[in-house]
Amino acid sequence: MLLTCCYFLSGEDDLVPSPRSPYPVMTRSRSGVWCSLAYWEYRERVGRLFPVINPYVNIFDNAPKSDGFCLAAVSPPHSQSFKVRKCIGRGVTLALDESRVVWLYNRSDCPVFVNSPVLEPLFSRAQLAHKVQPGCCAKVYDFAMAEQLRRIERAESSDWGAVGRYDAASVRLSFVKGWGANGYRRQCITTCPCWLEVLFNT
């Protein structure tokens, strides 16, 4: 599934809401951490969790004018993922808007691939990765929808064993390399050289 733009970038690093978008980015930080970032290379967690307090965070490998989570700073110098990681460049930005919806902006020159509970059928066990092309954005999380999923989970707890565990509080994304049940050679994200787990504080 190809996800399209609703925001655009002005200049090299500034985020500017599109005039057509009803979702302005928050201008003031909410108190506390609203998500944490875990960086992975294949099956190995690299570095510590990166807590996010500000309403947006940049995740990048090489973006001289940006601040945020720099993957080059935590990745080993001779990492097997070095060549792929260098393609990430300015990377992505995650932004929390006033409606408690999270948007992903692809600022790199390569696609990113996202698996999220808000992009799948209810309690889907399929590992589908949705492609976000360079210069585009996608809605990747909704705190209100996540709460609805948790209520349904509690109400249907007697049938939960037949469905399997479902995590409504996290999003996974891979850089450059696609994965999942929709035709990619890699069926699991742990076979991707560079990927990120976004853990939401719900």
N, C-alpha and C positions, 0 to 999 in steps of 0.2 A: 504494500500500500504506500503510495507516495503522498507525503504530507506537504501542504503548501504554505505560502507566506501570509501573515497578517500583520507583521511588523517589518520595519526595514532599518538598515544601518546607515547612519549619517557619518561620514568620515571613516576613520579606521577603527575607532573603538567606542563611539557613542551609540547608545541605544535610544531610538526615537520611536514613540508609538505611531503607528500608521493612522492617518485621519479616518480610515474606514473601520478601525478596530474599536470595539466597545470596552476594551480591557486595558486601561492605563496602568503603567507600572507604578507600584507604590513608591512614594517619595520619602517616607519615614520608616525606619526599621521597627519591626515588632519586637517586643522584649523576648529574650530567650532565643534558643536555637530552633529553627523550623525544619532544618534537614541537616544531615551529615553525609559526607562523600567518602566512599571507599574506592580506592584505585586498585585494579587488578591487572596482572599480566599472566595470561593463561589461568592456571589454577592457584596462583600465588598472590596473596594480598601484599601490596607494596606501600610502605609508609603507614602512618597512623590515620585514624578517621579525621576528616577535616570538617569542623562544625561551621555552619553558616548562620549568621545572625542578621546580616544586611538583607534587604529585599531582593538582591540579585548577587550572583557569583559567577565569575569567569573561570573556566577550566581550560587550560591551554598548555602547549608545550613551549611555544616561542611567541610571545606577544610583548615586545619591549615596553609599550605604554599601558599595559594592563596590570591590575593587581588581582589576586585571587589564588586559585589552586594551580600551582605550576607543576606539571607532571615531571618535567626534566629535573626538578629539584629533589624529587623523591625516588626516581627510577635509578637503578644501578647503572654505572657508566658503561658497562659491557653487557647490558640487558639484551636478551634475544629479541625483544620488541623494539629495539632502537630504530631500525629502518622504518617501521610502520609508525612509531611514535613521532618521528620527525615530520611525517606528513600531516600531523594534526595542526601545526602552526598556531593560529589564533583560537582554535578550538571552538568551544560552545559557551553560551551564557544561559544560565537558568534564572528565571525571574518570577517572583511571586507577586501577583497583582492584588488589587483591593478586594476582589471576590474570592480570594484564597485559591486561585487557580495558578498552576505553575506552567510556564511556557519555556520551551527550549529553542534557542536561536543558534543556528549553525553558522559560525563565523569563519570556518575553515574552508579550504578549497576542495575538500573531500566529503562524501556523504557520511552521516552517522546513522546508526540503526537503533531503534528504541523499542523496548518491550515494557508495556505499562498496563495496569488494570483498567485504566479509563479508555484504552484503545481496543479492548477485547470484549467478547461476549461475557455475560455474567458467569463468574467462577470458571472461566475457560482454563483448561490445562495445556492448551497449545502454546508452544514457545514461538510466537510470531514477532518478527522484527520489522518495524515500519521504517522505511527509509525517509530521512530528512535531507534534502539536497542542500548544497552550499548556498548561502544567502536566504534560506527559508527558515520557517519556524513551525512549531507544532505545540499544541496543548498536550502536555504529558502527564499532568496530575491535577486532581481536583479534591481538595480536602473534604468537601461536603459529600461528594460521591463515595469517597473512601469510608466515611462514616455510615452511609447507607449500606455499603457492602458488609461492614462489621455488624450492623443490626440484623441483616438478613442471615449472616453466619450464625449469630446467636440464636435466632428464631428457628433455624433449621439444623441445629447442632446434632439432633438425633440421626440425621442423614449424612453428617459431615465425613464419617469414616469412608463412605463410598466415593466421596468426591476427591479426597486428598487435600493436603494443606494448600491454602491460597493466601498469598501475602498481598494485602491491599494497601500496604504502607511502604512500598518500595518500587523503584523504577530501575531498569538496567539499560545501559546503552553502550554500544561498541563503536569505536572509531575506525573508519576506513573499511574494515572487513565486516560483511554481513553474516548473519547466522539465523537459525530457526527453521520452523517447519514449512516455510513458504518457498522452498526451492533452493535454499543455500546449501553449499557443500558442508559447511559447519552446522551441525544440528544443535550444539550447545554453546552458550556464550563462553564457557570456560576453555573453549578451543580458539578463542580470539586473542590476538596478541596484546591488545590494549582495550580495556573496558572499565566502566564505572558503574558502581552501585550507589543509588541515591536513596538514603534511608530517611523517611519523613517522620517528624516528631508529631504523632497524632495523639 
